[in-house]
Amino acid sequence: MNTKPTISIDGKEYPCQRTMGATFDFKDITGKDVSKMDPEDVTESLTFMWATIRSACKRAGKEFPYATPRDMAVAITEAEVVEFGRLMADQDSGDDKKKLKTKTPARPQPNR
């Protein structure tokens, strides 16, 4: 069973899956590419979290009531930030498994 990841914010579930749209939102707000994000900068991390969830909601056709990263930050707890990190790590792990599966094609067996 392949379920899409979700995260709970203020008692409501939202899709939590990285999309390319999140990279645009992050750059629009911070002026930085996601690849240049400082993991020690809490504001950037929360902005990335907001952009990721907002973009996933847009993709899923679900309303996301937080207009800015600050609006979302008021509603989340530290536990939800930790959960977001776990979900992102799980998605990274899944991406690595997909790469491994597709990276090495099966070798044709010689005719005997």
N, C-alpha and C positions, 0 to 999 in steps of 0.2 A: 504494500500500500504506500503510495507516494503522496504524502500530504504536504501542503505548502506551509512554510513556517509562519507563525503568527506571534505577536507580542501583545501583552495586555498593558494598557495605559489607562489609569483611572477607572479600572473595572471593565473596559471595553477592549475587544480583540481587534487587532489590525494586522494586515499582511505585512510581513517583514522579509522581503526578498530584494537583493540588490538588482537594480535595473540601471541601464545607461542614463536614464533620465536623472537619476540622483547625482551623477557626476556634473551635469549641467547646473542643477540647483546649487550644489556645493560651490562650484566655481562662481556662479552669479553672486552669491552672498559673500564669499571670502576673497574672491579674486585669485584663488589658488587652485591648481589642479589637485585632484584627490591624491595623486601619487606623491605630492609634496606636502601632504597633511602631516602635522606634527602630532604624534600620538600622545605626547605629554600635555598638549593644549586642550583643556577640558572644553572650552568653547568650540573649538574645531570639531572635537569628537561628538559633542551634542548636535552641532550643525550637520555633521555627516549622518548621525542617527535620524534626525528630523527629515533630511533629504531622502534617505533610503526608505523610511516608512511612508512618507508623503508620495513618493514616486510609485511604490508598490501599491498603495491605495488607488492612485490614479489608474494604474494598469488594471486593477481588479474592479474598477468602477465603484469603489467604496469611498464615502465621504471621509475626509480627514479634517477634523475641526480646528487644528492648530495652524494659524496663518504664518507664524514665524517660529524659528527654533526656540526663542525665549518663551513663547506661549506654551510650547510643549514642555519645556524645562520646568515650568511652574507645576505641571501636572504629573511629572514622573518622579520616581524614587530611585535611590541608588541601586536597589535590587533590579529595577527594570533596565538600568544602564548595563548592569552586569549580565543580565539575560540577553540584551542586544549583542553584547560582545560574544557571548556563547553561540548565539545564532549565526553571527558572521563567521566565527571560527568553524562551525559545522558546515556552512556553505563553502568555505575555503577547502575544507577536507573533502567534501563531495566533488568539488571541481577537480581536485588532484586525482581522485579515483577515476573520474571520467577521462581525464587526460591519460592516465595509465592504461585504461581499457582501450582507448583508441590509438595510442601512440605506437604500439607494436602490432602490426597486422600478422595474422596467422601465416606461417610459411606453407607454401604448397608442398604436399608430400610427393616424393618421386614415384613415378610409375614403376611397379615391380612386376 
